[in-house]
Amino acid sequence: MASGGLTLRRYAAGRLLQAAPLLLGVVVVNFLLIALAPGDPVATLLGEYPAPPEYVARLRQEFGLDQPIPVRLALYVWNVARGNLGFSFAYRLPVAQLVVERLVNTFLLMATALTLAAALGVGLGVAAARRPGSGLDAASTGVSLAGYSIPDFWLAQLLVLLFAVALGWLPAQGIRSVREEYTGLAAALDVGRHLILPALALSFRYMALIARLTRASMLEAMSQDFILAARARGLPERLVLVQHGLRNAALPVVTVIGYNFAFVLAGSALVETVFGWPGVGRLLYDAILQRDTPVLLGILLMVSATVVVVNLLVDLLYAVLDPRVRY
């Protein structure tokens, strides 16, 4: 047992060492892509204002845009290594402060959407695999195909039209009511009401993907000899299905949930824009329009770091579920 724990720690340490150069590469590539993109942040910031050339030059010097790209890249890497993500051109605030404030809201939306997608997807996939060819299996297939085909932003607008405009059951915008000031449990319930529609819109596609993968993995697992042996020992069918079938089918499901974390984070930008959710996705959208380079770089860096950490956790969970991965 101790040897297995030591092996798992070594495996985790090795994965962490692999993550460090990956993050460095992400920092360099992100900076070069944005620095070489067409457009001038100073011109975007000034808009139609007829600023004199001296003022424009002073702004470029203030923002560090008068330096060559290699110098700016070296300075940026050095600042990131010290935990300094820069200063926003548009908001005149530290980038780290802006992103962290919005990141909490985005993680709330993503955690709810992924939990909903995993719970409904696994449940639907297991139910469909338990009776293949049945009406439930056909319905599961139809829901999965529809969920995987409908774009997130279009589904979000349909949900707004139905539940917010037509029925008036749920709010359509924001994270909390602006006309009321709730506290305690009432404030949490208010945030929950605002969270329902964006979480549904964001989770539907990934629920469909998880359901299809769970069904396929369960069908493969339930055809193995150890399932036949478990049934021959007289174990209850529910125990056979969950403890033996689902545990062995969970490996690819866990992998695809971790793999799609980055896509959920990317999809949240469109969903947050539709629902006016004050998260990183909406901040990214605004930063693109304003050519706020430090904010763009800060968001991309934090997103990349989050994806690397989540993939590391998925690898560790995979190693726990399947000890063969450690060796």
Order of alpha helices (4+ residues) and beta strands (2+ residues): alpha-alpha-alpha-alpha-alpha-alpha-alpha-alpha-alpha-alpha-alpha-alpha-alpha
